[in-house]
Amino acid sequence: MGIVNWQVDPDHSSIEFSVPHLMISRIKGLFEHFQANISFDPNDLTTLLIQASIDSNSITTHQPQRDEHLKSDEFLDVAKYPDITFQSISCAPVGERQYELTGNLTLHGITKIITFHTAFGGLNEDPRGRERAGFHSTACIDRKEFGLIFKNSPLEVGRVIVGNELRIELYIEAIKLT
């Protein structure tokens, strides 16, 4: 088939995250506005390349006061860093329909290489006859490595209000471009 270009369908995709809170649970959120272009050969997913951009101001945890705090200079600083980007550089198989997608994540003005553990959901045709591809990807990063340093107030027994591990979870559905 060869390399094919795909566009992420934002109506059937999501970019979600979670972070430890009080070290006993996790707070979840998502980004409402993003775009991404993907290219790959459906017969050889090691060819998978993705270029994505997220509007950092579109963050929501469904709690307005917390959302404004996350947009402030204490976290994302959306006025200074309006976009979060990811540019893949390699895709390696690690099992049946399982891949490690590695690339450059730029968050809060800092670029680091991260790896998304990616499952290929397959291909299917939608009711309009358009071919679609599905992916589920996960990664964990240390928010402090990206300069997201919240001045935690220590709690008893060495616990903090907001943990450092930021889990990222992507549910992606892409439409084949003609």
N, CA and C of each residue as an Amber inpcrd file, in Angstrom:
protein
   534
   0.8270000  -1.2010000   0.0000000   0.0000000   0.0000000   0.0000000
   0.8620000   1.2530000   0.0000000   1.9650000   1.2620000   0.7600000
   2.8280000   2.4250000   0.8260000   2.4100000   3.3990000   1.9120000
   3.2020000   4.4500000   2.0610000   2.9470000   5.4790000   3.0730000
   1.6720000   6.2420000   2.7170000   0.7970000   6.4010000   3.7070000
  -0.4750000   7.0930000   3.5450000  -0.5450000   8.2010000   4.5900000
  -1.1370000   9.3330000   4.2270000  -1.3210000  10.4430000   5.1670000
  -2.6980000  10.3630000   5.8050000  -2.7530000  10.6920000   7.0880000
  -3.9650000  10.6210000   7.8870000  -4.0740000  11.9000000   8.7020000
  -5.3030000  12.2990000   9.0040000  -5.5300000  13.4590000   9.8700000
  -6.3240000  12.9990000  11.0800000  -5.8650000  13.3940000  12.2590000
  -6.5680000  13.0050000  13.4800000  -7.9420000  13.6530000  13.5060000
  -8.9400000  12.8530000  13.8500000 -10.3180000  13.3220000  13.9840000
 -10.5150000  13.7460000  15.4440000 -10.5210000  15.0620000  15.7350000
 -10.6220000  15.5020000  17.1280000 -11.9640000  15.1600000  17.7770000
 -12.9880000  14.9110000  16.9740000 -14.2940000  14.5470000  17.5310000
 -14.3230000  13.1060000  18.0440000 -13.3620000  12.2960000  17.6180000
 -13.3060000  10.8990000  18.0400000 -11.9450000  10.5540000  18.6360000
 -11.2700000  11.5540000  19.1670000  -9.9600000  11.3670000  19.7760000
  -9.8960000  12.1800000  21.0640000  -8.9610000  11.8260000  21.9440000
  -8.7820000  12.6180000  23.1540000  -7.3370000  12.5480000  23.6300000
  -6.9200000  13.6370000  24.2650000  -5.6010000  13.7290000  24.8910000
  -5.8680000  13.9810000  26.3690000  -5.5720000  12.9720000  27.1830000
  -5.8980000  13.0120000  28.6030000  -4.6300000  12.9060000  29.4470000
  -4.7300000  13.3150000  30.7000000  -3.6030000  13.2200000  31.6120000
  -4.1300000  12.9960000  33.0180000  -3.2340000  12.5420000  33.8840000
  -3.5680000  12.4490000  35.3120000  -2.2940000  12.6670000  36.1150000
  -2.4760000  13.1400000  37.3370000  -1.3630000  13.4330000  38.2340000
  -1.7920000  13.0720000  39.6580000  -0.8720000  12.5540000  40.4710000
  -1.2360000  12.2200000  41.8570000  -1.6420000  13.4650000  42.6460000
  -2.6700000  13.2900000  43.4760000  -3.1360000  14.3500000  44.3630000
  -3.1450000  13.8250000  45.7870000  -2.4470000  14.5280000  46.6680000
  -2.3110000  14.1550000  48.0800000  -1.7210000  12.7490000  48.2390000
  -1.1650000  12.2160000  47.1460000  -0.5240000  10.9050000  47.1130000
  -1.4850000   9.7600000  47.4530000  -2.7970000  10.0210000  47.3260000
  -3.7770000   8.9700000  47.6080000  -4.7290000   8.7300000  46.4360000
  -4.7440000   9.6590000  45.4620000  -5.6250000   9.4990000  44.3070000
  -5.0060000  10.2500000  43.1320000  -5.7240000  10.3410000  42.0340000
  -5.2290000  11.0390000  40.8520000  -6.2810000  12.0300000  40.3730000
  -5.8170000  13.1770000  39.9200000  -6.6770000  14.1690000  39.2820000
  -6.5140000  13.9810000  37.7770000  -7.6360000  13.9140000  37.0610000
  -7.5970000  13.7160000  35.6170000  -8.0130000  14.9970000  34.9090000
  -7.5250000  15.1370000  33.7040000  -7.9040000  16.2620000  32.8680000
  -7.6560000  15.9250000  31.4130000  -7.9370000  16.9000000  30.5590000
  -7.7240000  16.7050000  29.1330000  -7.5150000  18.0420000  28.4510000
  -7.0850000  17.9570000  27.2060000  -6.9380000  19.1340000  26.3590000
  -8.0260000  19.0610000  25.3020000  -8.8010000  20.1400000  25.1770000
  -9.9460000  20.1290000  24.2710000  -9.5930000  20.4680000  22.8270000
  -8.4690000  21.1500000  22.5890000  -8.1150000  21.5650000  21.2280000
  -6.7140000  21.0920000  20.8630000  -6.6400000  20.3160000  19.7930000
  -5.3710000  19.7910000  19.3030000  -5.5360000  19.4110000  17.8430000
  -4.4150000  19.2520000  17.1940000  -4.4260000  18.7680000  15.8100000
  -3.1950000  17.9050000  15.6060000  -3.3050000  16.9740000  14.6860000
  -2.1670000  16.1080000  14.4070000  -2.2870000  15.5230000  13.0140000
  -1.1530000  15.3660000  12.3920000  -1.0630000  14.6740000  11.1160000
  -0.1980000  13.4460000  11.3170000  -0.6140000  12.3790000  10.6920000
   0.0460000  11.0870000  10.8340000   0.3350000  10.5600000   9.4370000
   1.4340000   9.8530000   9.2900000   1.6920000   9.1190000   8.0560000
   2.2450000   7.7550000   8.4360000   1.8260000   6.7360000   7.7010000
   2.3450000   5.3880000   7.9150000   1.8490000   4.4680000   6.8110000
   2.5570000   3.3820000   6.6550000   2.1470000   2.3000000   5.7650000
   1.3720000   1.3160000   6.6300000   0.0820000   1.1030000   6.3630000
  -0.7020000   0.1830000   7.1930000  -0.1270000  -1.2330000   7.2600000
   0.7260000  -1.5940000   6.3060000   1.3620000  -2.9140000   6.3170000
   2.7080000  -2.9070000   7.0450000   3.1460000  -1.7390000   7.4840000
   4.4370000  -1.6200000   8.1740000   4.3810000  -0.4260000   9.1190000
   3.9000000  -0.6580000  10.3350000   3.7340000   0.4550000  11.2680000
   5.0460000   1.0160000  11.8130000   6.1710000   0.4030000  11.4820000
   7.4410000   1.0150000  11.8720000   7.6610000   2.3180000  11.0890000
   6.8430000   2.5550000  10.0790000   6.9120000   3.7970000   9.2940000
   6.0980000   4.9180000   9.9320000   5.4430000   4.6440000  11.0550000
   4.5460000   5.6090000  11.6980000   5.2790000   6.8870000  12.1050000
   4.7850000   8.0080000  11.6130000   5.2830000   9.3300000  12.0010000
   4.0960000  10.1950000  12.3830000   4.2600000  11.0050000  13.4080000
   3.1930000  11.8930000  13.8490000   3.7850000  13.2540000  14.2030000
   3.0430000  14.2650000  13.8280000   3.3760000  15.6350000  14.2000000
   2.1040000  16.2090000  14.8230000   2.1770000  16.5990000  16.0970000
   0.9900000  17.0390000  16.8250000   1.2380000  18.3680000  17.5290000
   0.1510000  19.1190000  17.6760000   0.1890000  20.3920000  18.3940000
  -1.0560000  20.4870000  19.2630000  -0.8520000  20.8570000  20.5170000
  -1.9400000  20.9730000  21.4900000  -2.0140000  22.4200000  21.9510000
  -3.2130000  22.9730000  21.9930000  -3.4370000  24.3100000  22.5360000
  -3.4210000  24.1900000  24.0560000  -2.3430000  24.6570000  24.6970000
  -2.2160000  24.4840000  26.1460000  -3.3080000  25.2170000  26.9250000
  -3.8810000  26.2620000  26.3370000  -4.9590000  26.9990000  26.9930000
  -6.2700000  26.2060000  27.0280000  -6.3240000  25.0990000  26.2890000
  -7.5590000  24.3030000  26.2380000  -7.6050000  23.2360000  27.3270000
  -6.6900000  23.3130000  28.3000000  -6.6770000  22.3430000  29.3940000
  -7.9580000  22.4740000  30.2160000  -8.5020000  21.3210000  30.6120000
  -9.6480000  21.3420000  31.5140000  -9.6050000  20.1270000  32.4400000
  -9.9410000  20.3900000  33.6880000 -10.1430000  19.3280000  34.6760000
 -11.5950000  19.3790000  35.1600000 -12.3680000  20.2160000  34.5030000
 -13.7830000  20.4490000  34.8400000 -13.9530000  21.1000000  36.2150000
 -12.9260000  21.8230000  36.6170000 -12.9820000  22.5870000  37.8580000
 -12.3170000  23.9280000  37.5350000 -13.1130000  24.9850000  37.2660000
 -12.5750000  26.2520000  36.7590000 -11.4330000  26.8670000  37.5650000
 -11.5070000  26.8350000  38.8780000 -10.4430000  27.4360000  39.6840000
  -9.1270000  26.6810000  39.4850000  -9.1880000  25.3580000  39.4790000
  -7.9770000  24.5450000  39.2570000  -7.4590000  24.7690000  37.8370000
  -8.3690000  24.8610000  36.8600000  -7.9520000  25.0700000  35.4730000
  -7.1850000  26.3780000  35.3190000  -7.6660000  27.4440000  35.9490000
  -6.9610000  28.7230000  35.8750000  -5.5840000  28.6230000  36.5350000
  -5.4920000  27.8730000  37.6190000  -4.1990000  27.6670000  38.2780000
  -3.2480000  26.9070000  37.3570000  -3.7470000  25.8760000  36.6630000
  -2.9090000  25.1080000  35.7430000  -2.4320000  25.9530000  34.5550000
  -3.2210000  26.9490000  34.1680000  -2.8500000  27.8290000  33.0550000
  -1.8550000  28.9130000  33.4850000  -1.7090000  29.1160000  34.7810000
  -0.8570000  30.1930000  35.3110000   0.6240000  29.8650000  35.1380000
   1.4600000  30.8400000  35.4880000   2.9060000  30.6450000  35.3660000
   3.4450000  29.6390000  36.3840000   2.6120000  29.1980000  37.3160000
   3.0430000  28.1850000  38.2760000   3.0330000  26.7790000  37.6520000
   2.3220000  26.6370000  36.5300000   2.2780000  25.3450000  35.8290000
   2.5780000  25.5540000  34.3420000   1.5480000  25.5680000  33.4940000
   1.7690000  25.6080000  32.0460000   2.2120000  26.9640000  31.5040000
   1.8600000  28.0490000  32.1720000   2.1870000  29.4010000  31.7130000
   1.7550000  29.5580000  30.2450000   0.4510000  29.4140000  30.0070000
  -0.0860000  29.4050000  28.6420000   0.1400000  30.7140000  27.8930000
   0.3090000  31.8210000  28.6100000   0.5860000  33.0950000  27.9370000
   1.9630000  33.0490000  27.2690000   2.9170000  32.4090000  27.9230000
   4.2780000  32.3210000  27.3930000   4.4780000  31.1060000  26.4900000
   3.7850000  30.0000000  26.7880000   3.9370000  28.7430000  26.0480000
   2.5630000  28.2620000  25.5730000   2.0400000  28.8450000  24.4920000
   0.6820000  28.5280000  24.0600000   0.5000000  27.1370000  23.4550000
   1.5990000  26.4910000  23.0590000   1.4820000  25.1860000  22.4020000
   2.3520000  24.1330000  23.0710000   1.8520000  22.9190000  23.0490000
   2.5990000  21.7270000  23.4240000   2.7300000  20.9400000  22.1260000
   3.9380000  20.4950000  21.7820000   4.1080000  19.7920000  20.5150000
   4.7890000  18.4390000  20.7080000   4.5280000  17.5610000  19.7520000
   5.1920000  16.2590000  19.7120000   5.5300000  15.9630000  18.2660000
   6.7750000  15.5620000  18.0370000   7.2470000  15.1680000  16.7070000
   7.9430000  13.8180000  16.8590000   7.3500000  12.7660000  16.2660000
   7.9480000  11.4430000  16.4120000   9.2280000  11.3310000  15.5910000
  10.1140000  10.4350000  16.0470000  11.3590000  10.1910000  15.3270000
  11.5670000   8.7100000  15.0180000  10.8630000   7.8140000  15.7310000
  10.9830000   6.3880000  15.4350000   9.7870000   5.6270000  15.9840000
   9.5710000   4.4570000  15.3930000   8.5020000   3.5690000  15.8570000
   9.0280000   2.1380000  15.7590000   9.0920000   1.4650000  16.9030000
   9.6550000   0.1170000  16.9490000   8.6160000  -0.8710000  17.4740000
   8.5090000  -2.0470000  16.8350000   7.5610000  -3.0560000  17.3300000
   8.0550000  -3.6770000  18.6330000   7.1100000  -3.9440000  19.5450000
   7.4500000  -4.6010000  20.8140000   6.5110000  -5.7730000  21.1010000
   5.6380000  -6.0850000  20.1700000   4.6860000  -7.1690000  20.3160000
   3.6600000  -7.0700000  19.2020000   2.7140000  -7.9700000  19.2090000
   1.6860000  -7.9420000  18.1730000   0.8340000  -6.6860000  18.3110000
   0.8850000  -5.8390000  17.2790000   0.1480000  -4.5720000  17.2320000
   0.5460000  -3.6240000  18.3620000   1.7300000  -3.8280000  18.9240000
   2.2600000  -3.0090000  20.0130000   3.5610000  -2.3700000  19.5480000
   3.7120000  -1.0770000  19.8280000   4.8680000  -0.3320000  19.3480000
   5.3470000   0.6370000  20.4190000   6.6010000   1.0450000  20.2840000
   7.1400000   2.1390000  21.0740000   7.3870000   3.2900000  20.1100000
   6.5870000   4.3470000  20.2560000   6.6740000   5.5270000  19.4100000
   7.4730000   6.5730000  20.1740000   8.6460000   6.8930000  19.6720000
   9.5570000   7.8000000  20.3520000   9.6350000   9.1150000  19.5910000
   9.6990000  10.2160000  20.3450000   9.7910000  11.5090000  19.6870000
  10.1070000  12.6270000  20.6610000  10.1220000  13.8290000  20.1180000
  10.4210000  15.0390000  20.8820000   9.1320000  15.6790000  21.3810000
   8.9950000  15.7540000  22.6910000   7.8720000  16.4450000  23.3180000
   8.3860000  17.7940000  23.8030000   7.7150000  18.8630000  23.3560000
   8.0500000  20.2050000  23.8310000   6.8890000  20.6870000  24.6880000
   7.1930000  20.9030000  25.9580000   6.2120000  21.3000000  26.9550000
   6.8470000  22.3700000  27.8210000   6.1620000  23.4920000  27.9760000
   6.6570000  24.5680000  28.8440000   8.0220000  25.0650000  28.3720000
   8.2180000  25.0330000  27.0250000   9.4650000  25.5290000  26.4430000
  10.6420000  24.5770000  26.5360000  10.4360000  23.3820000  27.0440000
  11.5100000  22.4020000  27.2080000  11.2130000  21.1960000  26.3210000
  12.2030000  20.7640000  25.5530000  12.0500000  19.6150000  24.6590000
  12.8380000  18.4370000  25.2080000  12.1580000  17.3000000  25.3060000
  12.7890000  16.0610000  25.7630000  12.2550000  14.9170000  24.9160000
  13.0800000  13.8900000  24.7750000  12.6510000  12.6850000  24.0710000
  11.8380000  11.8260000  25.0320000  10.6500000  11.4200000  24.5860000
   9.8220000  10.5120000  25.3830000   9.3360000   9.3800000  24.4720000
   8.8750000   8.3160000  25.0850000   8.3530000   7.1680000  24.3410000
   6.9270000   6.8880000  24.7670000   6.0600000   6.8010000  23.7700000
   4.6740000   6.4020000  23.9800000   4.5490000   4.9100000  23.6830000
   3.9700000   4.1640000  24.5950000   3.6410000   2.7660000  24.3540000
   2.3250000   2.7880000  23.5790000   2.3670000   2.3000000  22.3580000
   1.2640000   2.4970000  21.4200000   0.7010000   1.1690000  20.9270000
  -0.6130000   1.0370000  21.0270000  -1.3120000  -0.1290000  20.4950000
  -2.0690000   0.3050000  19.2400000  -1.9010000  -0.4350000  18.1750000
  -2.6110000  -0.1660000  16.9260000  -3.9460000  -0.8970000  16.9810000
  -5.0400000  -0.1250000  16.9430000  -6.3740000  -0.7090000  17.0220000
  -6.8530000  -1.3020000  15.7060000  -6.2090000  -0.9320000  14.6210000
  -6.5810000  -1.4690000  13.3180000  -7.1940000  -0.4230000  12.4170000
  -7.7170000  -0.9070000  11.3000000  -8.3400000  -0.0670000  10.2840000
  -9.7980000  -0.4530000  10.1460000 -10.6380000   0.5240000   9.8010000
 -12.0460000   0.2420000   9.5390000 -12.6070000   1.3760000   8.6970000
 -13.7010000   1.1040000   8.0460000 -14.3620000   2.1050000   7.2140000
 -15.5460000   2.6880000   7.9740000 -15.6870000   4.0130000   7.9410000
 -16.8150000   4.6460000   8.6140000 -18.0420000   4.6210000   7.6940000
 -19.2250000   5.0220000   8.1880000 -20.4490000   4.9700000   7.3790000
 -20.3820000   5.7960000   6.0930000 -19.4680000   6.7730000   6.0160000
 -19.3200000   7.5800000   4.8010000 -18.3160000   6.9890000   3.8170000
 -17.7650000   5.8130000   4.1610000 -16.8220000   5.1620000   3.2750000
 -15.3850000   5.6070000   3.4330000 -15.0870000   6.3850000   4.4990000
 -13.7150000   6.8410000   4.7310000 -12.9800000   5.8200000   5.5850000
 -11.7360000   5.5490000   5.2120000 -10.9340000   4.6180000   5.9870000
 -10.3980000   5.3250000   7.2270000 -10.4620000   4.6300000   8.3610000
 -10.0090000   5.1730000   9.6350000  -9.0260000   4.2090000  10.2840000
  -8.1340000   4.7890000  11.0900000  -7.1650000   4.0130000  11.8540000
  -7.2870000   4.4160000  13.3090000  -7.0620000   3.4650000  14.2150000
  -7.1680000   3.7440000  15.6390000  -5.9010000   3.3840000  16.3930000
  -5.5720000   4.2120000  17.3920000  -4.3950000   4.0100000  18.2270000
  -4.7330000   4.3500000  19.6760000  -4.0650000   3.6820000  20.5900000
  -4.1280000   4.0270000  22.0030000  -2.6910000   4.1070000  22.4890000
  -2.2910000   5.2570000  23.0440000  -0.9070000   5.4670000  23.4630000
  -0.8480000   5.9740000  24.8940000   0.1780000   5.5240000  25.6130000
   0.3850000   5.9830000  26.9790000   1.8660000   6.3010000  27.2020000
   2.1120000   7.2520000  28.0810000   3.4780000   7.6070000  28.4770000
   3.4160000   8.2240000  29.8670000   4.5340000   8.1960000  30.5550000
   4.6770000   8.8730000  31.8530000   5.8880000   9.7800000  31.7700000
   5.7240000  10.9820000  32.2910000   6.8400000  11.9170000  32.3590000
   6.9070000  12.4860000  33.7700000   8.0620000  13.0200000  34.1030000
   8.2380000  13.7300000  35.3620000   8.0020000  15.2070000  35.0590000
   6.9550000  15.7730000  35.6100000   6.5850000  17.1590000  35.2900000
   7.7120000  18.1350000  35.6160000   8.5120000  17.8280000  36.6210000
   9.6000000  18.7280000  37.0190000  10.6730000  18.8160000  35.9370000
  10.8630000  17.7440000  35.1480000  11.8440000  17.7640000  34.0610000
  11.4530000  18.7470000  32.9620000  10.1900000  19.1260000  32.9340000
   9.6960000  20.0870000  31.9430000   9.4530000  21.4560000  32.5750000
  10.0090000  21.6730000  33.7360000   9.9010000  22.9710000  34.3820000
   8.5530000  23.2570000  35.0090000   7.7260000  22.2390000  35.1720000
   6.4170000  22.4050000  35.8170000   6.6060000  22.1630000  37.3130000
   7.1330000  23.1670000  37.9700000   7.5250000  23.0290000  39.3710000
   6.5540000  23.8050000  40.2540000   5.6520000  23.0740000  40.8510000
   4.6850000  23.6310000  41.7880000   5.3170000  23.6240000  43.1710000
   5.1810000  24.7090000  43.8790000   5.7550000  24.8070000  45.2250000
   4.8530000  24.0590000  46.2050000   5.0590000  22.7470000  46.2370000
   4.2760000  21.8720000  47.0970000   4.4630000  22.2080000  48.5650000
   3.3940000  22.1250000  49.3010000   3.4860000  22.1990000  50.7580000
   3.5800000  20.7660000  51.2600000   4.6440000  20.4310000  51.9840000
   4.7550000  19.0570000  52.4600000   3.6240000  18.7190000  53.4330000
   3.1600000  17.5130000  53.3080000   2.1510000  16.9900000  54.2290000
   2.8530000  16.0030000  55.1550000   2.1270000  15.4460000  56.0970000
   2.7570000  14.4970000  57.0110000   3.2120000  13.2460000  56.2690000
   4.1470000  12.5580000  56.8220000   4.7220000  11.3110000  56.3090000
   5.3590000  11.5040000  54.9260000   5.9110000  12.6830000  54.6230000
   6.6290000  12.9000000  53.3750000   5.7660000  13.0270000  52.1330000
   4.4890000  13.1200000  52.2960000   3.5940000  13.2470000  51.1460000
   3.5050000  14.7090000  50.7120000   3.0950000  14.9150000  49.4550000
   2.9380000  16.2610000  48.9100000   1.5530000  16.4050000  48.2910000
   1.1750000  17.6420000  47.9820000  -0.1460000  17.8950000  47.4080000
  -0.2360000  17.3580000  45.9880000   0.7520000  17.7140000  45.1430000
   0.7400000  17.2960000  43.7410000   1.9910000  16.4780000  43.4560000
   1.8090000  15.2520000  42.9780000   2.9360000  14.3800000  42.6590000
   3.6390000  14.7990000  41.3740000   4.7790000  14.2110000  41.1260000
   5.5810000  14.5510000  39.9520000   5.2340000  13.7490000  38.7060000
   4.7240000  12.5240000  38.8860000   4.4480000  11.6660000  37.7290000
   3.2020000  12.1490000  36.9810000   3.4020000  12.5030000  35.7360000
   2.3080000  12.9320000  34.8720000   2.0670000  11.8300000  33.8550000
   0.9170000  11.1860000  33.9460000   0.5490000  10.1380000  32.9870000
  -0.2080000  10.7800000  31.8290000   0.1740000  10.3930000  30.6290000
  -0.4690000  10.8920000  29.4160000  -1.1250000   9.7030000  28.7320000
  -2.3680000   9.9010000  28.2890000  -3.0960000   8.8330000  27.6030000
  -3.7860000   9.4220000  26.3810000  -3.5140000   8.8270000  25.2290000
  -4.0760000   9.2910000  23.9640000  -4.9910000   8.2340000  23.3780000
  -6.1500000   8.6530000  22.9540000  -7.0690000   7.8150000  22.1920000
  -7.2130000   8.5010000  20.8450000  -6.6580000   7.8950000  19.8110000
  -6.5700000   8.5670000  18.5190000  -7.3250000   7.7800000  17.4580000
  -8.1590000   8.5150000  16.7170000  -8.8100000   7.9790000  15.5370000
  -8.4640000   8.9360000  14.4040000  -7.9100000   8.3930000  13.3270000
  -7.4510000   9.2190000  12.2170000  -8.1530000   8.8100000  10.9230000
  -8.3670000   9.7910000  10.0780000  -9.0470000   9.5820000   8.7970000
  -8.0080000   9.6540000   7.6790000  -8.0580000   8.6570000   6.7970000
  -7.1440000   8.6130000   5.6590000  -7.4510000   9.7870000   4.7280000
  -6.3930000  10.5230000   4.3630000  -6.5490000  11.6360000   3.4270000
  -6.4600000  11.1010000   1.9970000  -7.2810000  11.6640000   1.1390000
  -7.2790000  11.1730000  -0.2460000  -6.4060000  12.0200000  -1.1330000
